[in-house]
């Protein structure tokens, strides 16, 4: 009989039994009992395996807590980790049957052998460093590396499958996504309308209470036009001044005062939208105000054209696309369905080439003999461009920023 003192008990799982003969009873070996635990192994003649096991906690027959024959006692079929008193190095006993749930080394047929998981390998690390032989430790390290490589490949394949499935789902509802993207940018419109007046409406962009708040400013501009007083370039952008001048010059007959004020209101609203684009860096400030003297208009524009990101407002790319679309549409409604690209480029950080996709989205086409400076609306409008909107890499995404 060879005797080996138990010096440490390693628990490789929170739910499994410790890997040292502590399964003789439903309980477990207590920590205070470990220093006096002695495991006696009966080896088979001419073999390194063991035929019987005896565990003592103390001296004499009173200290025997377990003994049994491996062939007849299932509780012996547990992996016993021991430290040899003679060799002074970690080793383990050569028990033939390792079938208990607490085993780390399993001798079973290949068809019933469970697959090793990463959790099993991690739980084995400490055990092999303390009790494993050099050969066993090398085998464990090799197995660990192989499983890590296999796990990485498996993870990449899983990611590829998820990406492929996502792309397939996106392709299936691509048309719905495109429509959703365009509807978030464009106001309600009738692209099949036979007359221009039925395509876009002012109240789909500017509510009535905002139009009422703009009355005083529009009256001031109308009075300046009536008195032939030039508009101050400090108070108004070149976009606003040029378009107001174009309204007056393009009219064959005298414009009615109320009609003129309505058109000026649209241009004032466009002026504020362009100011929003030019102030997008200041927009993140908590107390940012677009125009203090028009509180309702100020709040309406911030709520409908700037996106909330936590406690601050930001002007996303989609929001900028929406602003430009609405500026173009309102300008077209104010200027008798003619749009001058250069007037917008003079007051916004965009070139005519980069605005072309947005003009197409709105439904404008270049006017004949205008050197692509003037765009007009012809009914019915052409169909919406394919390929997605600002979210899907379509018209909105292709238009680069200066």
C-alpha positions as semicolon CSV with decimal commas, in nm:
position;residue;x (nm);y (nm);z (nm)
1;X;0,000;0,000;0,000
2;X;0,137;0,341;-0,093
3;X;0,029;0,641;0,107
4;X;-0,012;0,994;-0,032
5;X;-0,119;1,296;0,172
6;X;-0,387;1,520;0,027
7;X;-0,243;1,875;0,024
8;X;-0,500;2,065;-0,184
9;X;-0,851;2,027;-0,316
10;X;-0,932;2,216;-0,639
11;X;-1,290;2,286;-0,736
12;X;-1,316;2,304;-1,115
13;X;-1,686;2,388;-1,120
14;X;-1,928;2,566;-0,890
15;X;-2,186;2,294;-0,946
16;X;-1,969;1,979;-0,973
17;X;-1,794;1,779;-0,702
18;X;-1,432;1,863;-0,622
19;X;-1,178;1,651;-0,813
20;X;-1,062;1,445;-0,516
21;X;-1,252;1,154;-0,365
22;X;-1,513;1,361;-0,180
23;X;-1,819;1,203;-0,336
24;X;-1,856;0,911;-0,091
25;X;-2,146;1,098;0,065
26;X;-2,387;1,363;-0,063
27;X;-2,168;1,615;0,118
28;X;-1,819;1,742;0,042
29;X;-1,482;1,738;0,217
30;X;-1,462;2,033;0,454
31;X;-1,163;2,265;0,437
32;X;-1,071;2,205;0,801
33;X;-1,055;1,828;0,735
34;X;-0,811;1,858;0,446
35;X;-0,479;1,877;0,638
36;X;-0,540;1,539;0,809
37;X;-0,672;1,360;0,501
38;X;-0,469;1,059;0,386
39;X;-0,551;0,858;0,074
40;X;-0,427;0,499;0,055
41;X;-0,422;0,328;-0,286
42;X;-0,399;-0,048;-0,348
43;X;-0,221;-0,104;-0,680
44;X;-0,283;-0,402;-0,902
45;X;0,017;-0,639;-0,931
46;X;0,227;-0,549;-1,234
47;X;0,015;-0,246;-1,315
48;X;0,017;0,125;-1,244
49;X;-0,360;0,123;-1,195
50;X;-0,541;0,098;-0,862
51;X;-0,787;-0,171;-0,752
52;X;-0,902;-0,028;-0,419
53;X;-0,902;0,302;-0,235
54;X;-0,907;0,399;0,133
55;X;-0,935;0,752;0,273
56;X;-0,849;0,836;0,635
57;X;-0,921;1,152;0,832
58;X;-0,711;1,087;1,142
59;X;-0,535;0,786;1,292
60;X;-0,653;0,429;1,331
61;X;-0,971;0,255;1,229
62;X;-1,183;0,540;1,365
63;X;-1,038;0,774;1,102
64;X;-1,143;0,567;0,800
65;X;-1,411;0,759;0,617
66;X;-1,421;0,565;0,295
67;X;-1,292;0,245;0,143
68;X;-1,403;0,046;-0,153
69;X;-1,311;-0,164;-0,453
70;X;-1,299;0,022;-0,781
71;X;-1,469;-0,258;-0,972
72;X;-1,768;-0,275;-0,735
73;X;-1,803;0,072;-0,581
74;X;-1,921;0,345;-0,822
75;X;-1,801;0,612;-0,580
76;X;-1,445;0,504;-0,651
77;X;-1,488;0,616;-1,010
78;X;-1,372;0,966;-0,929
79;X;-1,054;1,132;-1,042
80;X;-0,832;1,150;-0,732
81;X;-0,565;1,424;-0,742
82;X;-0,282;1,362;-0,494
83;X;0,067;1,488;-0,421
84;X;0,328;1,218;-0,381
85;X;0,525;1,238;-0,055
86;X;0,823;1,072;-0,221
87;X;0,841;1,254;-0,557
88;X;0,743;1,594;-0,416
89;X;0,567;1,689;-0,741
90;X;0,209;1,694;-0,867
91;X;0,070;1,374;-1,008
92;X;-0,256;1,188;-1,018
93;X;-0,361;0,834;-0,944
94;X;-0,414;0,588;-1,227
95;X;-0,775;0,503;-1,159
96;X;-0,922;0,317;-1,456
97;X;-1,279;0,444;-1,457
98;X;-1,328;0,820;-1,469
99;X;-1,704;0,853;-1,510
100;X;-1,824;1,068;-1,222
101;X;-1,944;1,423;-1,288
102;X;-1,643;1,564;-1,106
103;X;-1,385;1,412;-1,339
104;X;-1,151;1,621;-1,548
105;X;-0,997;1,329;-1,734
106;X;-1,255;1,098;-1,893
107;X;-1,188;0,750;-2,031
108;X;-1,493;0,681;-2,244
109;X;-1,562;0,571;-2,594
110;X;-1,520;0,840;-2,860
111;X;-1,886;0,824;-2,961
112;X;-2,000;0,916;-2,610
113;X;-1,722;1,161;-2,523
114;X;-1,862;1,511;-2,460
115;X;-1,718;1,801;-2,656
116;X;-1,479;2,020;-2,461
117;X;-1,605;2,373;-2,415
118;X;-1,410;2,688;-2,336
119;X;-1,554;2,687;-1,987
120;X;-1,419;2,334;-1,927
121;X;-1,073;2,437;-2,052
122;X;-1,066;2,743;-1,827
123;X;-1,162;2,533;-1,526
124;X;-0,884;2,285;-1,609
125;X;-0,607;2,547;-1,619
126;X;-0,548;2,575;-1,247
127;X;-0,586;2,202;-1,190
128;X;-0,325;2,104;-1,449
129;X;-0,079;2,365;-1,324
130;X;-0,095;2,213;-0,975
131;X;-0,150;1,843;-1,030
132;X;-0,090;1,767;-1,395
133;X;0,219;1,597;-1,534
134;X;0,432;1,773;-1,793
135;X;0,285;1,557;-2,067
136;X;-0,068;1,616;-1,946
137;X;-0,006;1,988;-1,921
138;X;0,131;1,999;-2,277
139;X;-0,172;1,809;-2,403
140;X;-0,398;2,049;-2,220
141;X;-0,222;2,353;-2,369
142;X;-0,247;2,205;-2,719
143;X;-0,615;2,130;-2,671
144;X;-0,669;2,485;-2,547
145;X;-0,498;2,641;-2,849
146;X;-0,689;2,418;-3,090
147;X;-1,020;2,508;-2,930
148;X;-0,935;2,879;-2,932
149;X;-0,855;2,864;-3,305
150;X;-1,167;2,656;-3,369
151;X;-1,369;2,899;-3,159
152;X;-1,237;3,199;-3,353
153;X;-1,325;3,035;-3,684
154;X;-1,667;2,939;-3,550
155;X;-1,726;3,295;-3,429
156;X;-1,627;3,443;-3,765
157;X;-1,857;3,201;-3,944
158;X;-2,139;3,292;-3,708
159;X;-2,080;3,663;-3,772
160;X;-2,074;3,603;-4,148
161;X;-2,403;3,414;-4,129
162;X;-2,561;3,692;-3,923
163;X;-2,438;3,955;-4,171
164;X;-2,565;3,752;-4,466
165;X;-2,903;3,709;-4,300
166;X;-2,920;4,080;-4,220
167;X;-2,836;4,176;-4,578
168;X;-3,099;3,935;-4,706
169;X;-3,362;4,087;-4,479
170;X;-3,259;4,437;-4,587
171;X;-3,289;4,340;-4,952
172;X;-3,635;4,195;-4,895
173;X;-3,776;4,519;-4,755
174;X;-3,551;4,749;-4,959
175;X;-3,841;4,915;-5,137
176;X;-4,019;4,984;-4,808
177;X;-3,699;5,127;-4,658
178;X;-3,644;5,353;-4,959
179;X;-3,998;5,484;-4,936
180;X;-3,959;5,541;-4,563
181;X;-3,633;5,733;-4,616
182;X;-3,785;5,961;-4,879
183;X;-4,100;6,022;-4,675
184;X;-3,889;6,136;-4,380
185;X;-3,724;6,401;-4,602
186;X;-4,001;6,510;-4,839
187;X;-4,329;6,669;-4,731
188;X;-4,653;6,509;-4,850
189;X;-4,686;6,556;-5,225
190;X;-4,878;6,435;-5,530
191;X;-4,619;6,347;-5,792
192;X;-4,890;6,248;-6,039
193;X;-5,068;6,583;-6,024
194;X;-5,155;6,737;-6,360
195;X;-5,099;7,097;-6,245
196;X;-4,811;7,243;-6,042
197;X;-5,034;7,389;-5,775
198;X;-5,151;7,040;-5,672
199;X;-4,803;6,890;-5,617
200;X;-4,690;7,065;-5,294
201;X;-4,885;7,269;-5,042
202;X;-4,754;7,528;-4,797
203;X;-4,951;7,397;-4,498
204;X;-4,777;7,058;-4,528
205;X;-4,452;7,234;-4,428
206;X;-4,552;7,548;-4,236
207;X;-4,853;7,534;-4,001
208;X;-5,100;7,822;-3,987
209;X;-4,988;7,957;-3,647
210;X;-4,632;7,995;-3,776
211;X;-4,758;8,184;-4,080
212;X;-4,944;8,421;-3,844
213;X;-4,630;8,482;-3,638
214;X;-4,437;8,571;-3,955
215;X;-4,696;8,836;-4,048
216;X;-4,514;9,133;-3,894
217;X;-4,178;9,053;-4,055
218;X;-4,343;8,992;-4,392
219;X;-4,526;9,327;-4,364
220;X;-4,197;9,505;-4,298
221;X;-4,042;9,356;-4,614
222;X;-4,353;9,441;-4,816
223;X;-4,335;9,803;-4,696
224;X;-3,969;9,822;-4,798
225;X;-4,057;9,697;-5,146
226;X;-4,344;9,943;-5,172
227;X;-4,114;10,233;-5,080
228;X;-3,831;10,092;-5,298
229;X;-3,613;10,077;-4,986
230;X;-3,329;9,825;-5,032
231;X;-3,316;9,541;-4,780
232;X;-3,017;9,545;-4,546
233;X;-2,756;9,279;-4,619
234;X;-2,683;9,271;-4,246
235;X;-3,037;9,158;-4,169
236;X;-3,105;8,936;-4,471
237;X;-2,897;8,691;-4,673
238;X;-2,831;8,727;-5,044
239;X;-3,060;8,424;-5,093
240;X;-3,353;8,612;-4,943
241;X;-3,282;8,946;-5,113
242;X;-3,232;8,793;-5,460
243;X;-3,546;8,581;-5,441
244;X;-3,762;8,870;-5,318
245;X;-3,628;9,078;-5,605
246;X;-3,700;8,793;-5,848
247;X;-4,062;8,775;-5,730
248;X;-4,117;9,142;-5,806
249;X;-3,935;9,142;-6,141
250;X;-4,091;8,821;-6,276
251;X;-4,449;8,932;-6,224
252;X;-4,616;9,047;-6,545
253;X;-4,898;9,209;-6,351
254;X;-4,884;9,382;-6,016
255;X;-4,881;9,138;-5,725
256;X;-5,156;9,178;-5,470
257;X;-5,022;9,284;-5,125
258;X;-5,160;8,976;-4,950
259;X;-5,011;8,745;-5,212
260;X;-4,675;8,919;-5,182
261;X;-4,676;8,883;-4,803
262;X;-4,757;8,512;-4,831
263;X;-4,460;8,459;-5,062
264;X;-4,232;8,665;-4,837
265;X;-4,335;8,449;-4,539
266;X;-4,217;8,139;-4,724
267;X;-3,880;8,303;-4,793
268;X;-3,847;8,416;-4,430
269;X;-3,903;8,057;-4,319
270;X;-3,640;7,943;-4,573
271;X;-3,405;8,208;-4,435
272;X;-3,438;8,059;-4,087
273;X;-3,383;7,704;-4,216
274;X;-3,060;7,813;-4,387
275;X;-2,955;7,984;-4,066
276;X;-3,007;7,651;-3,890
277;X;-2,767;7,478;-4,133
278;X;-2,508;7,755;-4,100
279;X;-2,535;7,739;-3,718
280;X;-2,514;7,362;-3,677
281;X;-2,197;7,389;-3,464
282;X;-2,368;7,628;-3,223
283;X;-2,677;7,407;-3,216
284;X;-2,522;7,180;-2,952
285;X;-2,530;7,459;-2,693
286;X;-2,803;7,409;-2,435
287;X;-2,959;7,755;-2,475
288;X;-2,924;7,791;-2,851
289;X;-3,189;8,017;-3,006
290;X;-3,242;8,052;-3,377
291;X;-3,452;8,369;-3,359
292;X;-3,563;8,513;-3,025
293;X;-3,836;8,748;-3,151
294;X;-4,027;8,456;-3,310
295;X;-4,048;8,202;-3,022
296;X;-4,307;7,973;-3,181
297;X;-4,122;7,958;-3,511
298;X;-3,792;7,907;-3,330
299;X;-3,928;7,612;-3,131
300;X;-4,107;7,461;-3,431
301;X;-3,791;7,457;-3,644
302;X;-3,575;7,313;-3,364
303;X;-3,830;7,040;-3,287
304;X;-3,895;6,939;-3,648
305;X;-3,556;6,981;-3,813
306;X;-3,297;6,915;-3,540
307;X;-3,262;6,572;-3,379
308;X;-3,228;6,532;-3,002
309;X;-2,921;6,336;-2,894
310;X;-2,947;6,305;-2,520
311;X;-2,961;6,657;-2,376
312;X;-2,831;6,833;-2,689
313;X;-2,962;6,893;-3,038
314;X;-2,772;6,786;-3,347
315;X;-2,830;6,838;-3,717
316;X;-2,785;6,492;-3,868
317;X;-2,725;6,430;-4,236
318;X;-3,086;6,327;-4,282
319;X;-3,199;6,647;-4,105
320;X;-2,986;6,856;-4,340
321;X;-3,139;6,677;-4,639
322;X;-3,485;6,755;-4,501
323;X;-3,394;7,123;-4,453
324;X;-3,263;7,153;-4,809
325;X;-3,567;6,979;-4,958
326;X;-3,805;7,209;-4,775
327;X;-3,602;7,521;-4,864
328;X;-3,610;7,425;-5,233
329;X;-3,983;7,347;-5,226
330;X;-4,081;7,667;-5,043
331;X;-3,862;7,875;-5,275
332;X;-4,028;7,714;-5,577
333;X;-4,374;7,792;-5,435
334;X;-4,273;8,152;-5,362
335;X;-4,103;8,216;-5,698
336;X;-4,367;8,086;-5,939
337;X;-4,219;7,735;-5,970
338;X;-3,873;7,853;-6,081
339;X;-3,562;7,788;-5,872
340;X;-3,225;7,962;-5,908
341;X;-2,948;7,735;-5,779
342;X;-2,694;8,016;-5,748
343;X;-2,905;8,205;-5,495
344;X;-2,903;7,902;-5,265
345;X;-2,531;7,834;-5,315
346;X;-2,457;8,194;-5,216
347;X;-2,605;8,141;-4,868
348;X;-2,547;7,770;-4,798
349;X;-2,229;7,556;-4,794
350;X;-2,321;7,358;-5,107
351;X;-2,228;7,375;-5,474
352;X;-2,469;7,343;-5,766
353;X;-2,332;7,000;-5,859
354;X;-2,386;6,868;-5,510
355;X;-2,740;7,004;-5,496
356;X;-2,839;6,835;-5,823
357;X;-2,952;6,504;-5,661
358;X;-3,168;6,695;-5,413
359;X;-3,329;6,896;-5,695
360;X;-3,406;6,569;-5,873
361;X;-3,561;6,432;-5,553
362;X;-3,787;6,735;-5,521
363;X;-3,893;6,694;-5,885
364;X;-3,720;6,983;-6,063
365;X;-3,556;6,969;-6,406
366;X;-3,310;7,215;-6,566
367;X;-3,478;7,495;-6,759
368;X;-3,389;7,516;-7,131
369;X;-3,098;7,749;-7,216
370;X;-3,034;7,830;-6,850
371;X;-2,687;7,676;-6,820
372;X;-2,831;7,461;-6,538
373;X;-2,871;7,768;-6,314
374;X;-3,249;7,769;-6,331
375;X;-3,468;7,471;-6,251
376;X;-3,839;7,446;-6,321
377;X;-4,118;7,213;-6,220
378;X;-4,295;7,016;-6,490
379;X;-4,595;6,801;-6,414
380;X;-4,634;6,517;-6,360
381;X;-4,315;6,486;-6,157
382;X;-4,062;6,215;-6,248
383;X;-4,060;5,907;-6,025
384;X;-3,847;5,905;-5,712
385;X;-3,483;5,803;-5,768
386;X;-3,400;5,443;-5,679
387;X;-3,127;5,336;-5,441
388;X;-3,240;5,463;-5,104
389;X;-3,232;5,792;-4,924
390;X;-3,004;5,944;-4,667
391;X;-3,011;5,628;-4,452
392;X;-2,947;5,379;-4,731
393;X;-2,663;5,537;-4,922
394;X;-2,884;5,681;-5,197
395;X;-2,932;6,038;-5,312
396;X;-2,880;6,194;-4,972
397;X;-2,562;6,002;-4,897
398;X;-2,403;6,062;-5,234
399;X;-2,429;6,437;-5,193
400;X;-2,100;6,530;-5,024
401;X;-2,055;6,822;-4,793
402;X;-1,817;7,110;-4,851
